[in-house]
């Protein structure tokens, strides 16, 4: 075999990044050392790949062409026609076990080489499904799997049902109190059995049912917009079980956070669950921007060969993370607008909650509802929620990070329960009278 030209600066940068990146123990045991180049789909192997990937090439050549096409599409996580060594590790270490299994079982199904967004002649429903795929999924292969398999059965019933219940109970309460704006200022508002009140914290259902009571139409409107704008597309992709888990976890964390950090205040509104979903989705989008296998053209000009290895490694990591990202959803025309609307609604709702909390109460000595529930929802979203949303069509039970965050959440819940049992008495805290 003839000689091959030495790899360019982009290839050297990518190879250096892969040597720096720490691999999983089982992957290191099963796989050979990292090759010095990217594998171009359909191209012959280079000399560096021959020593480390001969067995894989031999197996790949004996595969059915359709199965090979599916496997290559799974491995090419950046859809740039190149397979980085880390992509190869991710595929062979079975990180995406369900996708890998589908590739084997459904190998005769052809995958279009062009991006899903470029397909023409789609109906209105197909365009909606494609739009949801680009809004919520970072990888092209995941979007294609979702687009081909989604049947709208079952529909996103969880978020729609919760939203309808919240609106119905708000209207009922508005008619009962004859007040729709700033209902929380009404003297009889806290007498409702759904509101969380510190004096009635022993009634455990109040830690969840407070989401069906809102401070007024202004809070309800912003929460409903966020639930429908973000929650429904997420449920269409991830299902009611996962989205319901994140939503309810945010709701419970919100009321428990108030009982620990703002002990004298009541809680109303679904902001804990809504903020858990929105913060998880936004954090997932930000995390998808980083692409450590992105070629860096300015490597030689910024990292001199004489520099120490540590300095070159740091420079490489900064360049890889900052110069060029993988904001895959930017291909969708509504991505930026949707994010802007979500951030504006969150800011307005949180600002309203802070203002209301410190505004003089209409029925002293009980203060207005707390805003700490919002922060509890955000904490759940950027921990537990991110893990749930990032592992599309993969079992959460197999994820170590999933169990870490579940353990952390369980410890927090147990701590808050014991806090509610003992802290109020030990601190001799003066609580507002029961409603």
VMD Tcl script that draws the C-alpha trace (Angstrom):
set ca {
  {0.00 0.00 0.00}
  {1.32 3.43 -0.94}
  {2.25 6.13 1.46}
  {-0.38 8.50 2.73}
  {0.14 12.19 3.28}
  {0.61 13.36 6.85}
  {-2.57 14.54 8.54}
  {-3.34 18.25 8.36}
  {-3.80 20.60 11.31}
  {-7.54 19.92 11.59}
  {-6.96 16.17 11.76}
  {-4.13 16.59 14.26}
  {-6.34 18.74 16.46}
  {-9.14 16.19 16.39}
  {-6.74 13.32 17.14}
  {-5.22 15.32 20.03}
  {-8.69 16.00 21.44}
  {-9.54 12.32 21.32}
  {-6.31 11.41 23.14}
  {-7.15 13.94 25.85}
  {-10.75 12.86 26.26}
  {-11.20 10.19 28.90}
  {-12.95 7.09 27.64}
  {-15.14 4.73 29.59}
  {-13.23 1.84 31.24}
  {-15.05 -0.86 29.34}
  {-14.45 0.95 26.07}
  {-10.73 1.20 26.78}
  {-10.53 -2.52 27.47}
  {-12.33 -3.61 24.34}
  {-11.09 -1.13 21.77}
  {-7.67 -0.42 20.27}
  {-5.76 2.84 20.62}
  {-7.19 5.92 18.93}
  {-6.33 6.28 15.26}
  {-4.59 9.43 14.13}
  {-7.21 10.39 11.57}
  {-10.93 10.59 10.95}
  {-12.58 7.83 8.97}
  {-14.24 9.21 5.85}
  {-17.39 7.31 4.96}
  {-16.87 5.16 1.90}
  {-13.11 5.92 1.67}
  {-10.32 3.33 1.93}
  {-8.56 2.99 5.28}
  {-5.36 4.86 5.98}
  {-2.18 3.30 7.30}
  {-2.96 4.47 10.84}
  {-6.35 2.80 10.68}
  {-4.98 -0.46 9.31}
  {-3.16 -1.28 12.55}
  {-6.16 -0.56 14.78}
  {-9.34 -1.07 12.73}
  {-8.66 -4.05 10.46}
  {-11.09 -6.35 12.25}
  {-13.86 -3.76 12.17}
  {-13.33 -3.13 8.43}
  {-13.43 -6.82 7.69}
  {-16.70 -7.18 9.57}
  {-18.14 -4.05 7.95}
  {-17.29 -5.25 4.44}
  {-19.19 -8.50 5.03}
  {-22.36 -6.68 6.18}
  {-25.41 -6.21 4.04}
  {-25.06 -2.79 2.29}
  {-28.28 -1.51 3.84}
  {-27.19 -2.52 7.34}
  {-23.83 -0.89 6.80}
  {-25.58 2.32 5.73}
  {-27.60 2.38 8.93}
  {-24.57 1.67 11.13}
  {-22.52 4.38 9.43}
  {-25.37 6.85 9.93}
  {-25.49 5.94 13.63}
  {-21.74 6.36 14.03}
  {-21.60 9.68 12.17}
  {-22.99 11.72 15.05}
  {-22.12 15.10 13.48}
  {-23.47 14.26 10.00}
  {-20.30 15.58 8.39}
  {-19.29 12.44 6.50}
  {-16.52 11.59 8.99}
  {-16.36 9.16 11.89}
  {-14.19 10.35 14.78}
  {-12.66 7.79 17.05}
  {-15.01 8.83 19.85}
  {-17.97 8.19 17.53}
  {-16.59 4.71 16.92}
  {-16.21 4.17 20.70}
  {-19.75 5.36 21.35}
  {-21.14 2.96 18.75}
  {-19.12 -0.11 19.73}
  {-19.46 0.45 23.51}
  {-23.23 0.28 22.96}
  {-23.94 3.68 24.54}
  {-26.98 4.02 22.31}
  {-28.16 0.44 22.73}
  {-31.68 0.88 21.37}
  {-30.54 2.69 18.23}
  {-27.85 0.05 17.68}
  {-30.42 -2.72 18.11}
  {-32.80 -1.08 15.64}
  {-29.98 -0.74 13.13}
  {-29.39 -4.49 13.24}
  {-33.02 -5.58 13.31}
  {-34.17 -3.09 10.67}
  {-31.05 -3.12 8.54}
  {-32.98 -3.46 5.28}
  {-34.56 -0.06 5.78}
  {-32.78 2.61 3.78}
  {-31.87 5.91 5.39}
  {-31.85 8.96 3.15}
  {-28.39 10.50 2.92}
  {-29.80 14.01 2.85}
  {-30.93 15.90 5.94}
  {-34.52 15.53 7.04}
  {-35.03 19.27 6.69}
  {-34.31 19.07 2.95}
  {-37.10 16.64 2.15}
  {-39.81 18.16 -0.05}
  {-43.50 17.53 -0.61}
  {-44.44 16.88 3.02}
  {-47.96 17.26 4.34}
  {-48.84 19.66 7.16}
  {-48.72 16.92 9.81}
  {-45.37 15.67 8.48}
  {-43.97 19.20 8.59}
  {-45.13 19.52 12.20}
  {-43.41 16.27 13.17}
  {-40.24 17.35 11.36}
  {-40.37 20.71 13.14}
  {-40.70 18.98 16.54}
  {-37.79 16.68 15.68}
  {-35.48 19.62 14.91}
  {-36.68 21.50 17.99}
  {-35.91 18.75 20.48}
  {-33.37 16.25 19.08}
  {-29.68 17.09 18.49}
  {-28.71 14.25 16.10}
  {-29.90 13.81 12.53}
  {-30.16 10.04 12.94}
  {-32.43 10.51 15.98}
  {-34.60 12.90 14.01}
  {-34.99 10.37 11.21}
  {-35.84 7.56 13.61}
  {-38.41 9.79 15.31}
  {-39.86 11.11 12.05}
  {-40.31 7.59 10.64}
  {-41.69 6.01 13.81}
  {-43.92 8.72 15.35}
  {-47.62 7.93 14.99}
  {-49.18 10.39 17.48}
  {-50.48 7.39 19.41}
  {-50.70 8.18 22.23}
  {-50.92 11.96 21.76}
  {-49.20 14.35 24.22}
  {-52.03 13.86 26.72}
  {-50.16 14.62 29.95}
  {-49.30 18.28 29.33}
  {-52.66 18.95 27.66}
  {-54.59 17.36 30.54}
  {-52.64 19.24 33.20}
  {-53.11 22.52 31.33}
  {-56.87 22.01 30.92}
  {-57.25 21.16 34.62}
  {-55.31 24.27 35.63}
  {-57.45 26.50 33.41}
  {-60.73 24.88 34.53}
  {-59.93 25.18 38.25}
  {-58.76 28.75 37.79}
  {-62.03 29.71 36.09}
  {-64.04 27.93 38.78}
  {-62.11 29.69 41.53}
  {-62.46 33.02 39.70}
  {-66.23 32.69 39.57}
  {-66.31 31.61 43.22}
  {-64.24 34.60 44.36}
  {-65.57 36.98 41.70}
  {-61.95 37.94 40.96}
  {-59.60 36.88 38.15}
  {-56.65 39.28 38.42}
  {-54.41 38.84 41.49}
  {-56.77 36.31 43.05}
  {-54.21 35.76 45.79}
  {-55.15 39.13 47.31}
  {-58.69 37.89 48.04}
  {-59.26 37.15 51.77}
  {-60.79 33.72 51.04}
  {-58.15 32.61 48.53}
  {-56.01 30.55 50.94}
  {-59.04 28.70 52.30}
  {-58.90 26.45 49.27}
  {-57.81 22.91 50.14}
  {-55.38 22.76 47.19}
  {-53.04 25.60 48.23}
  {-49.83 24.78 50.11}
  {-49.86 26.62 53.45}
  {-47.07 26.30 56.05}
  {-49.55 25.71 58.85}
  {-51.12 22.83 56.89}
  {-47.90 21.23 55.66}
  {-48.84 17.91 57.29}
  {-51.48 17.50 54.55}
  {-49.16 15.87 52.05}
  {-51.34 16.34 48.96}
  {-50.82 20.10 49.14}
  {-47.17 19.64 48.04}
  {-48.54 18.70 44.59}
  {-52.06 20.11 44.26}
  {-50.89 23.70 44.65}
  {-50.17 23.69 40.90}
  {-53.91 23.95 40.21}
  {-54.15 27.29 42.04}
  {-52.64 30.42 40.51}
  {-52.08 33.89 41.88}
  {-54.02 35.39 38.99}
  {-54.61 35.29 35.26}
  {-51.16 36.79 34.69}
  {-49.40 33.81 36.30}
  {-51.71 31.27 34.70}
  {-51.25 32.77 31.23}
  {-47.45 32.67 31.32}
  {-47.36 29.12 32.70}
  {-49.84 27.88 30.10}
  {-47.82 29.45 27.27}
  {-44.63 27.75 28.48}
  {-46.33 24.39 29.01}
  {-47.79 24.35 25.52}
  {-44.77 25.91 23.80}
  {-42.13 23.66 25.38}
  {-43.89 20.83 27.23}
  {-46.06 19.50 24.39}
  {-43.20 19.10 21.82}
  {-41.03 17.49 24.48}
  {-43.79 15.02 25.33}
  {-44.30 14.22 21.65}
  {-40.65 13.11 21.50}
  {-39.91 11.69 24.95}
  {-43.35 10.44 25.96}
  {-45.66 11.17 28.87}
  {-43.74 9.03 31.35}
  {-40.44 10.91 31.10}
  {-41.98 14.38 30.82}
  {-44.41 13.62 33.64}
  {-41.49 12.47 35.79}
  {-39.58 15.73 35.25}
  {-42.70 17.85 35.71}
  {-43.85 16.19 38.95}
  {-40.29 16.12 40.31}
  {-40.06 19.88 39.71}
  {-43.43 20.44 41.38}
  {-42.48 18.50 44.52}
  {-39.02 20.05 44.66}
  {-40.58 23.51 44.38}
  {-42.91 23.14 47.37}
  {-40.24 21.39 49.46}
  {-37.73 24.13 48.64}
  {-40.21 26.72 49.89}
  {-40.78 24.74 53.10}
  {-37.01 24.81 53.71}
  {-35.93 28.24 52.44}
  {-39.08 30.39 52.81}
  {-40.82 28.69 55.70}
  {-43.60 31.19 56.39}
  {-44.90 31.60 52.83}
  {-47.63 29.68 50.97}
  {-47.16 28.33 47.43}
  {-49.42 28.46 44.37}
  {-48.93 27.97 40.64}
  {-47.36 25.34 38.39}
  {-44.09 27.23 37.97}
  {-41.99 24.50 39.65}
  {-42.93 21.90 37.02}
  {-42.86 24.36 34.12}
  {-39.42 25.69 35.03}
  {-38.10 22.13 35.37}
  {-39.11 21.34 31.78}
  {-37.98 24.63 30.27}
  {-34.62 24.74 32.06}
  {-33.92 21.11 31.11}
  {-34.69 21.84 27.45}
  {-32.63 25.04 27.32}
  {-29.70 23.40 29.14}
  {-29.87 20.50 26.70}
  {-29.69 22.91 23.75}
  {-26.66 24.69 25.21}
  {-24.87 21.40 25.90}
  {-25.48 20.25 22.31}
  {-23.46 23.20 21.00}
  {-20.15 21.71 22.09}
  {-18.50 19.43 19.52}
  {-15.04 18.22 20.50}
  {-14.50 16.54 17.13}
  {-14.99 19.75 15.15}
  {-11.99 20.53 12.89}
  {-9.99 23.58 13.99}
  {-8.25 25.34 11.15}
  {-6.20 27.70 13.34}
  {-4.47 25.03 15.41}
  {-0.96 25.56 14.03}
  {-1.19 29.35 14.26}
  {-2.34 29.35 17.89}
  {-0.62 26.31 19.38}
  {3.08 26.30 18.51}
  {4.90 22.95 18.35}
  {7.31 24.15 21.04}
  {4.59 24.80 23.59}
  {4.31 22.41 26.55}
  {1.83 19.60 26.12}
  {-0.42 20.86 28.91}
  {-0.66 24.30 27.38}
  {-1.45 22.86 23.96}
  {-4.11 20.61 25.51}
  {-5.81 23.51 27.26}
  {-5.71 25.58 24.09}
  {-7.22 22.71 22.12}
  {-10.07 22.22 24.60}
  {-10.92 25.93 24.60}
  {-10.86 26.13 20.82}
  {-12.89 22.96 20.41}
  {-15.57 24.14 22.81}
  {-15.73 27.78 21.75}
  {-14.86 28.32 18.09}
  {-17.38 26.10 16.40}
  {-20.43 24.48 17.98}
  {-23.05 22.02 16.95}
  {-26.22 24.01 17.42}
  {-28.17 21.55 15.35}
  {-31.56 23.08 15.99}
  {-30.58 26.39 14.36}
  {-31.57 24.74 11.06}
  {-35.15 25.08 12.27}
  {-36.46 28.53 11.50}
  {-38.45 28.87 14.76}
  {-35.69 27.73 17.11}
  {-34.36 31.13 18.07}
  {-37.83 32.68 18.30}
  {-39.08 29.85 20.48}
  {-36.13 30.15 22.84}
  {-36.56 33.92 23.05}
  {-40.28 33.62 23.86}
  {-39.54 31.00 26.54}
  {-36.85 33.14 28.18}
  {-39.04 36.25 28.09}
  {-41.99 34.39 29.64}
  {-39.76 32.88 32.34}
  {-38.24 36.26 33.18}
  {-41.61 37.99 33.35}
  {-43.18 35.28 35.49}
  {-40.23 35.12 37.88}
  {-40.09 38.92 38.17}
  {-43.81 39.03 38.94}
  {-43.39 36.35 41.62}
  {-40.51 38.21 43.31}
  {-42.46 41.49 43.27}
  {-45.57 39.83 44.69}
  {-43.65 38.05 47.45}
  {-42.26 41.29 48.87}
  {-45.40 43.35 48.22}
  {-47.36 44.10 51.43}
  {-49.84 41.32 52.03}
  {-53.57 41.96 51.79}
  {-54.17 39.67 54.78}
  {-51.31 40.08 57.26}
  {-49.51 38.41 58.92}
  {-49.48 35.80 56.11}
  {-47.17 36.88 53.23}
  {-47.89 36.47 49.56}
  {-46.85 33.21 47.81}
  {-43.14 32.43 47.58}
  {-40.99 32.49 44.42}
  {-38.55 29.83 45.69}
  {-40.58 27.13 43.92}
  {-39.29 28.52 40.62}
  {-35.70 27.94 41.75}
  {-36.49 24.41 42.88}
  {-37.88 23.64 39.44}
  {-34.78 25.03 37.73}
  {-32.53 22.88 39.95}
  {-34.45 19.75 38.96}
  {-34.39 20.71 35.28}
  {-30.63 21.21 34.96}
  {-29.87 17.96 36.81}
  {-32.48 15.23 36.54}
  {-34.25 16.80 33.56}
  {-31.15 17.09 31.38}
  {-30.37 13.39 31.83}
  {-33.93 12.42 30.88}
  {-33.99 14.60 27.75}
  {-30.47 13.74 26.53}
  {-31.06 9.99 26.53}
  {-33.58 9.70 23.73}
  {-34.85 6.11 23.15}
  {-32.35 4.77 25.67}
  {-33.17 3.13 28.98}
  {-32.49 5.45 31.89}
  {-31.79 2.49 34.17}
  {-28.54 1.92 32.30}
  {-27.21 5.45 32.91}
  {-24.92 6.02 35.88}
  {-25.57 9.76 35.83}
  {-29.29 9.04 36.06}
  {-28.82 7.12 39.32}
  {-26.56 9.84 40.72}
  {-29.21 12.53 40.21}
  {-32.02 10.27 41.42}
  {-30.02 9.64 44.60}
  {-29.40 13.36 45.04}
  {-33.09 14.12 44.56}
  {-34.11 11.39 47.02}
  {-31.69 12.72 49.64}
  {-33.11 16.23 49.20}
  {-36.70 14.97 49.59}
  {-35.82 13.02 52.75}
  {-33.96 16.01 54.16}
  {-36.94 18.29 53.46}
  {-39.37 15.83 55.08}
  {-37.32 15.67 58.29}
  {-36.88 19.42 58.15}
  {-40.64 19.87 58.04}
  {-41.09 17.51 60.97}
  {-38.46 18.91 63.34}
  {-37.08 22.29 62.18}
  {-40.21 24.37 62.70}
  {-40.36 23.32 66.37}
  {-36.62 23.58 67.02}
  {-36.40 27.05 65.48}
  {-39.51 28.17 67.40}
  {-40.68 29.84 64.19}
  {-43.81 31.97 64.33}
  {-46.04 30.88 61.45}
  {-49.03 32.78 60.08}
  {-52.39 31.55 61.36}
  {-54.14 28.85 59.34}
  {-56.60 30.15 56.71}
}
mol new
graphics top color blue
foreach p $ca { graphics top sphere $p radius 0.5 }
foreach p [lrange $ca 0 end-1] q [lrange $ca 1 end] { graphics top cylinder $p $q radius 0.2 }
display resetview
